[in-house]
Amino acid sequence: MIDNSGQLRDEQIATLTQAVGAGAAGRVPLEVTLAALAEDRDDPRLAKVAQRLSAELTRGVPLDEAVQALGRQLPTEVQGLLRAGVASGDMAGTFERFADQRLAAQRLRGRIRAAVAYPLLILALLVPLILFISLYVVPMFRDLYTDFDVVLPPMTMLVLVATDQLPGLVGGILLFVVAVPVVLRIFGGRWLFHRVRSTMPLLGRLWIWSAQREFAALLASFLDLRLPITSAIAHTGEVISDRNMARACRRLSGRLQSGQPLSRCLSQSIHFDRSLVALVAWGESQGLLAESLRIATEMFDDRIEQHATLIRRLLPPVALILVGVGLFFLIVGLMVPLVELIQSLM
């Protein structure tokens, strides 16, 4: 399946970066590596992108122009990675470090998905049950009470009114969940989607810290490749997957050009964690900026792990309590008039 934007999917990006990194490590020209990748008939979209980029480079077109010619077919992250490889003069090292960071980011996303999986599973089980009860079970009780002209207590009236509204409420929530990401991607792009995602209650912190961690890890890698700090920030903004953080990097790069230290520029932005700013300030004062960024990476790894563990432990009992309370009111509300009706008929 092709991504709706026409770009390469995650596994295709991984294949491309691994091939280019391996080719660069073996001192194979980039156009030759891409030409070999273009012969892959199992993945026509990846082969087409590789073939077009290889053809442009073979014609002698500079890499920047060749990348620009592909437009949105080549993801922003890969475009930035190629430019960073040229700027650092170490294409193999650049792609190797990016591949390592991508694997680490995928592991973090796996932890986040695991934290979200339980509530999604509960919802997937509850939604059909709720719809069945509201559309088939409750109407039978309503008809029964209407036929016998039973005076209903307030709790039963509340249950009947609530179940009448449930199908519309469930449909509206599902439509909202599906439509909002699509609308955000269409009208605001990936950066707006990523920004809104980070504001989600309880789960938003995971995405925020994931973006902070990726920023620190990528910037440390580019500094290890001996890129100037301004260039390293610019390439980090091109490569980072969180596009809201990428916008922050572009603004950060502009501030750095005025001669301010990195820690001060970071402190002027709301996008960067204060603990990251403190570590960067320490790294600048000790001449260990890259090392301080690696410490920040480990710190955010720990935060994500602890918060994901908290969510996995907190959500199951909360979900069970909510389900139990809902079932209690439903059963009591429906059964009390039935018991009174049976007693009156005896």
C-alpha positions as a printed NumPy array, in Angstrom:
array([[  0.   ,   0.   ,   0.   ],
       [  1.308,   3.466,  -0.962],
       [  1.281,   6.315,   1.456],
       [ -1.408,   8.864,   0.699],
       [  1.132,  11.621,   0.276],
       [  3.01 ,   9.655,  -2.373],
       [  6.055,   9.355,  -0.142],
       [  7.979,   6.259,   0.802],
       [  6.773,   4.254,   3.767],
       [  8.89 ,   3.556,   6.851],
       [ 10.188,   0.189,   5.648],
       [ 11.077,   1.675,   2.258],
       [ 12.979,   4.515,   3.948],
       [ 14.85 ,   1.946,   6.044],
       [ 15.797,  -0.01 ,   2.913],
       [ 16.978,   3.139,   1.138],
       [ 19.085,   4.393,   4.043],
       [ 20.66 ,   0.989,   4.624],
       [ 21.552,   0.646,   0.943],
       [ 23.045,   4.136,   0.687],
       [ 24.941,   3.712,   3.965],
       [ 26.363,   0.346,   2.921],
       [ 27.336,   1.708,  -0.485],
       [ 29.041,   4.739,   1.029],
       [ 30.922,   2.508,   3.492],
       [ 32.201,   0.487,   0.519],
       [ 33.112,   3.705,  -1.347],
       [ 30.549,   2.956,  -4.053],
       [ 29.321,   6.129,  -5.804],
       [ 25.847,   7.168,  -4.734],
       [ 24.421,   6.992,  -8.252],
       [ 25.681,   3.41 ,  -8.628],
       [ 24.101,   2.365,  -5.323],
       [ 20.809,   3.947,  -6.347],
       [ 20.955,   2.337,  -9.794],
       [ 21.352,  -1.073,  -8.149],
       [ 18.424,  -0.312,  -5.845],
       [ 16.351,   0.693,  -8.868],
       [ 16.595,  -2.891, -10.146],
       [ 14.52 ,  -4.137,  -7.178],
       [ 11.322,  -5.367,  -8.834],
       [  9.725,  -6.338,  -5.535],
       [  9.183,  -2.704,  -4.58 ],
       [  8.293,  -0.634,  -7.657],
       [  7.798,   2.653,  -5.783],
       [ 11.201,   2.497,  -4.1  ],
       [ 12.775,   1.407,  -7.385],
       [ 11.19 ,   4.354,  -9.194],
       [ 12.469,   6.891,  -6.659],
       [ 15.965,   5.358,  -6.717],
       [ 15.98 ,   5.279, -10.519],
       [ 14.988,   8.943, -10.828],
       [ 17.568,  10.109,  -8.29 ],
       [ 20.27 ,   7.953,  -9.884],
       [ 19.462,   9.335, -13.335],
       [ 19.737,  12.927, -12.108],
       [ 23.086,  12.299, -10.405],
       [ 24.458,  10.439, -13.464],
       [ 23.656,  13.497, -15.586],
       [ 25.903,  15.524, -13.293],
       [ 23.111,  17.346, -11.5  ],
       [ 24.192,  18.479,  -7.979],
       [ 22.674,  16.453,  -5.178],
       [ 20.59 ,  19.349,  -3.828],
       [ 18.981,  19.907,  -7.234],
       [ 18.474,  16.186,  -7.782],
       [ 16.757,  15.841,  -4.417],
       [ 14.611,  18.89 ,  -5.11 ],
       [ 13.565,  17.433,  -8.469],
       [ 11.954,  14.475,  -6.746],
       [  9.747,  16.785,  -4.708],
       [  7.515,  15.04 ,  -2.191],
       [  8.369,  11.567,  -3.468],
       [ 11.472,  11.637,  -1.299],
       [ 10.636,  12.232,   2.394],
       [ 11.958,  15.381,   4.018],
       [ 13.998,  13.302,   6.451],
       [ 15.879,  11.5  ,   3.666],
       [ 16.472,  14.749,   1.76 ],
       [ 18.015,  16.294,   4.861],
       [ 20.077,  13.175,   5.514],
       [ 21.604,  13.268,   2.04 ],
       [ 22.486,  16.943,   2.443],
       [ 23.975,  16.255,   5.871],
       [ 26.079,  13.428,   4.43 ],
       [ 27.494,  15.74 ,   1.791],
       [ 28.086,  18.555,   4.306],
       [ 29.913,  16.273,   6.747],
       [ 31.954,  14.543,   4.06 ],
       [ 31.079,  11.211,   5.7  ],
       [ 28.043,   9.777,   3.951],
       [ 28.586,   6.326,   5.447],
       [ 28.886,   7.636,   9.009],
       [ 25.883,   9.906,   8.578],
       [ 23.615,   7.108,   7.346],
       [ 24.94 ,   4.653,   9.91 ],
       [ 24.177,   7.038,  12.764],
       [ 20.764,   7.828,  11.308],
       [ 19.957,   4.129,  11.011],
       [ 20.912,   3.62 ,  14.667],
       [ 18.77 ,   6.554,  15.749],
       [ 15.863,   5.323,  13.643],
       [ 16.006,   1.883,  15.269],
       [ 16.029,   3.509,  18.714],
       [ 13.09 ,   5.732,  17.721],
       [ 11.166,   2.694,  16.478],
       [ 11.713,   0.97 ,  19.819],
       [ 10.356,   4.045,  21.598],
       [  7.331,   4.152,  19.322],
       [  6.791,   0.491,  20.15 ],
       [  6.701,   1.363,  23.868],
       [  4.24 ,   4.166,  23.194],
       [  2.012,   1.878,  21.122],
       [  2.135,  -0.718,  23.898],
       [  0.991,   1.929,  26.389],
       [ -1.895,   2.935,  24.126],
       [ -2.835,  -0.618,  23.115],
       [ -4.793,  -1.535,  26.259],
       [ -7.299,   1.364,  26.212],
       [ -7.754,   0.881,  22.459],
       [ -8.445,  -2.814,  23.016],
       [-10.979,  -1.997,  25.735],
       [-12.708,   0.466,  23.407],
       [-12.734,  -2.052,  20.563],
       [-14.512,  -4.554,  22.827],
       [-16.862,  -2.082,  24.493],
       [-18.13 ,  -0.191,  21.459],
       [-19.938,  -3.184,  19.861],
       [-21.28 ,  -4.229,  23.286],
       [-22.565,  -0.724,  24.029],
       [-24.243,  -0.483,  20.641],
       [-25.858,  -3.91 ,  21.057],
       [-27.216,  -3.023,  24.505],
       [-28.507,   0.401,  23.456],
       [-30.058,  -0.765,  20.171],
       [-31.503,  -4.167,  21.146],
       [-31.509,  -4.873,  24.896],
       [-32.721,  -1.572,  26.347],
       [-35.582,  -1.139,  23.802],
       [-37.001,  -4.53 ,  24.924],
       [-37.15 ,  -3.333,  28.526],
       [-38.672,  -0.014,  27.428],
       [-41.417,  -1.782,  25.462],
       [-42.113,  -4.082,  28.393],
       [-42.47 ,  -1.214,  30.846],
       [-44.619,   0.733,  28.376],
       [-46.976,  -2.211,  27.837],
       [-47.529,  -2.64 ,  31.582],
       [-47.64 ,   1.118,  32.216],
       [-44.898,   0.903,  34.863],
       [-43.936,   4.078,  36.703],
       [-40.19 ,   4.303,  36.163],
       [-37.793,   5.565,  38.858],
       [-35.358,   8.406,  38.022],
       [-32.391,   6.027,  37.618],
       [-34.23 ,   3.986,  35.002],
       [-35.286,   7.136,  33.149],
       [-31.641,   8.25 ,  33.15 ],
       [-30.51 ,   4.874,  31.771],
       [-33.13 ,   5.002,  28.997],
       [-32.241,   8.557,  27.989],
       [-28.488,   7.816,  28.09 ],
       [-28.788,   4.683,  25.943],
       [-30.891,   6.624,  23.415],
       [-27.99 ,   9.05 ,  22.978],
       [-25.198,   6.455,  22.99 ],
       [-25.266,   5.41 ,  19.286],
       [-24.986,   9.015,  18.156],
       [-22.31 ,   9.744,  20.744],
       [-20.242,   6.693,  19.766],
       [-20.571,   7.545,  16.072],
       [-19.562,  11.142,  16.716],
       [-16.499,  10.107,  18.72 ],
       [-15.391,   7.64 ,  16.055],
       [-15.883,  10.263,  13.344],
       [-13.932,  12.78 ,  15.418],
       [-11.056,  10.357,  16.001],
       [-10.823,   9.547,  12.29 ],
       [-11.529,  12.991,  10.859],
       [ -9.351,  15.187,  13.076],
       [ -5.982,  13.633,  12.066],
       [ -7.009,  13.768,   8.393],
       [ -8.069,  17.421,   8.637],
       [ -4.892,  18.353,  10.502],
       [ -2.712,  16.644,   7.894],
       [ -4.585,  18.261,   4.985],
       [ -4.827,  21.838,   6.249],
       [ -1.859,  22.078,   8.594],
       [  0.583,  19.451,   7.38 ],
       [  2.551,  17.024,   9.518],
       [  3.822,  19.741,  11.866],
       [  0.291,  20.652,  13.023],
       [ -0.641,  16.993,  13.443],
       [  2.473,  16.403,  15.56 ],
       [  1.814,  19.546,  17.613],
       [ -1.779,  18.606,  18.404],
       [ -0.732,  15.038,  19.163],
       [  1.61 ,  16.295,  21.891],
       [ -1.295,  18.047,  23.67 ],
       [ -3.21 ,  14.807,  24.304],
       [ -3.932,  14.207,  28.005],
       [ -1.621,  11.669,  29.63 ],
       [ -0.235,  10.42 ,  26.291],
       [  1.027,  13.779,  25.023],
       [  4.084,  13.692,  27.291],
       [  5.266,  10.527,  25.565],
       [  5.296,  12.268,  22.18 ],
       [  6.902,  15.417,  23.623],
       [  9.732,  13.484,  25.251],
       [ 10.14 ,  11.319,  22.161],
       [ 10.685,  14.462,  20.06 ],
       [ 13.12 ,  15.897,  22.649],
       [ 15.027,  12.623,  22.697],
       [ 15.255,  12.482,  18.906],
       [ 16.467,  16.092,  18.754],
       [ 19.217,  15.48 ,  21.316],
       [ 20.348,  12.209,  19.721],
       [ 20.465,  13.58 ,  16.156],
       [ 22.216,  16.802,  17.165],
       [ 24.847,  14.807,  19.081],
       [ 25.41 ,  12.625,  16.006],
       [ 25.887,  15.616,  13.708],
       [ 28.277,  17.257,  16.182],
       [ 30.27 ,  14.012,  16.299],
       [ 30.592,  14.361,  12.508],
       [ 32.285,  17.737,  13.201],
       [ 29.569,  19.871,  11.649],
       [ 29.371,  23.481,  12.912],
       [ 26.597,  23.976,  15.463],
       [ 24.462,  26.104,  13.104],
       [ 24.753,  23.512,  10.338],
       [ 24.129,  20.675,  12.792],
       [ 20.909,  22.316,  14.017],
       [ 19.749,  22.938,  10.448],
       [ 20.351,  19.312,   9.435],
       [ 18.682,  18.078,  12.614],
       [ 15.587,  20.054,  11.633],
       [ 15.604,  18.435,   8.195],
       [ 16.062,  14.883,   9.45 ],
       [ 13.942,  14.799,  12.623],
       [ 10.643,  12.971,  12.166],
       [  8.594,  15.257,  14.456],
       [  7.863,  18.124,  12.09 ],
       [  6.713,  20.46 ,  14.865],
       [ 10.199,  20.109,  16.368],
       [ 11.604,  20.637,  12.871],
       [  9.932,  24.07 ,  12.75 ],
       [ 11.453,  24.856,  16.132],
       [ 14.883,  23.861,  14.782],
       [ 14.554,  26.282,  11.871],
       [ 13.804,  29.134,  14.275],
       [ 16.634,  27.982,  16.521],
       [ 19.05 ,  28.053,  13.6  ],
       [ 18.095,  31.677,  12.926],
       [ 18.788,  32.659,  16.538],
       [ 22.177,  30.924,  16.484],
       [ 23.255,  33.027,  13.536],
       [ 23.071,  36.098,  15.799],
       [ 25.946,  34.663,  17.849],
       [ 24.007,  33.554,  20.946],
       [ 25.034,  30.303,  22.65 ],
       [ 22.858,  27.269,  22.028],
       [ 21.584,  27.056,  25.614],
       [ 20.299,  30.629,  25.525],
       [ 18.594,  30.052,  22.171],
       [ 16.956,  26.906,  23.514],
       [ 15.719,  28.742,  26.609],
       [ 13.943,  31.287,  24.393],
       [ 11.754,  28.593,  22.823],
       [  8.774,  26.836,  24.421],
       [  9.488,  23.703,  22.392],
       [ 12.532,  22.574,  24.357],
       [ 12.463,  20.938,  27.771],
       [ 14.078,  22.967,  30.574],
       [ 16.158,  19.995,  31.681],
       [ 17.559,  19.754,  28.148],
       [ 18.471,  23.445,  28.301],
       [ 20.27 ,  22.902,  31.612],
       [ 22.271,  19.962,  30.272],
       [ 23.221,  21.886,  27.128],
       [ 24.382,  24.834,  29.255],
       [ 26.531,  22.454,  31.302],
       [ 27.932,  20.874,  28.138],
       [ 28.838,  24.267,  26.689],
       [ 30.6  ,  25.345,  29.884],
       [ 32.622,  22.105,  30.008],
       [ 33.302,  21.828,  26.291],
       [ 31.3  ,  18.573,  26.199],
       [ 28.229,  19.571,  24.219],
       [ 27.857,  16.293,  22.318],
       [ 28.314,  14.307,  25.529],
       [ 25.685,  16.396,  27.33 ],
       [ 23.252,  15.722,  24.488],
       [ 23.857,  11.976,  24.819],
       [ 23.129,  12.271,  28.548],
       [ 19.903,  14.096,  27.648],
       [ 19.024,  11.27 ,  25.245],
       [ 19.36 ,   8.715,  28.03 ],
       [ 17.357,  10.93 ,  30.378],
       [ 14.439,  11.136,  27.937],
       [ 14.678,   7.378,  27.349],
       [ 14.173,   6.86 ,  31.083],
       [ 11.292,   9.329,  31.224],
       [  9.486,   7.655,  28.358],
       [  9.955,   4.212,  29.857],
       [  8.714,   5.307,  33.288],
       [  5.704,   7.194,  31.908],
       [  4.763,   4.333,  29.588],
       [  4.991,   1.931,  32.524],
       [  2.782,   4.243,  34.589],
       [  0.173,   4.351,  31.823],
       [  0.219,   0.57 ,  31.419],
       [ -0.324,   0.143,  35.169],
       [ -2.843,   2.967,  35.612],
       [ -5.208,   2.523,  32.685],
       [ -6.316,  -1.122,  33.253],
       [ -7.748,  -0.578,  36.77 ],
       [ -9.286,   2.751,  35.758],
       [-10.92 ,   1.116,  32.734],
       [-12.232,  -1.751,  34.87 ],
       [-13.668,   0.659,  37.449],
       [-15.426,   2.715,  34.774],
       [-16.825,  -0.382,  33.092],
       [-17.97 ,  -1.771,  36.455],
       [-19.705,   1.473,  37.44 ],
       [-21.42 ,   1.695,  34.068],
       [-22.661,  -1.896,  34.247],
       [-23.873,  -1.379,  37.822],
       [-26.053,   1.598,  36.902],
       [-27.299,  -0.159,  33.76 ],
       [-28.309,  -3.355,  35.567],
       [-29.833,  -1.6  ,  38.554],
       [-31.672,   0.908,  36.397],
       [-33.209,  -1.793,  34.205],
       [-33.882,  -4.438,  36.838],
       [-35.486,  -2.398,  39.658],
       [-38.712,  -1.692,  37.71 ],
       [-38.741,  -5.327,  36.504],
       [-38.584,  -6.621,  40.081],
       [-41.405,  -4.282,  41.092],
       [-43.449,  -5.42 ,  38.097],
       [-42.987,  -9.092,  38.974],
       [-43.979,  -8.427,  42.602],
       [-47.111,  -6.583,  41.503],
       [-48.165,  -9.501,  39.291],
       [-47.736, -12.134,  41.998]])
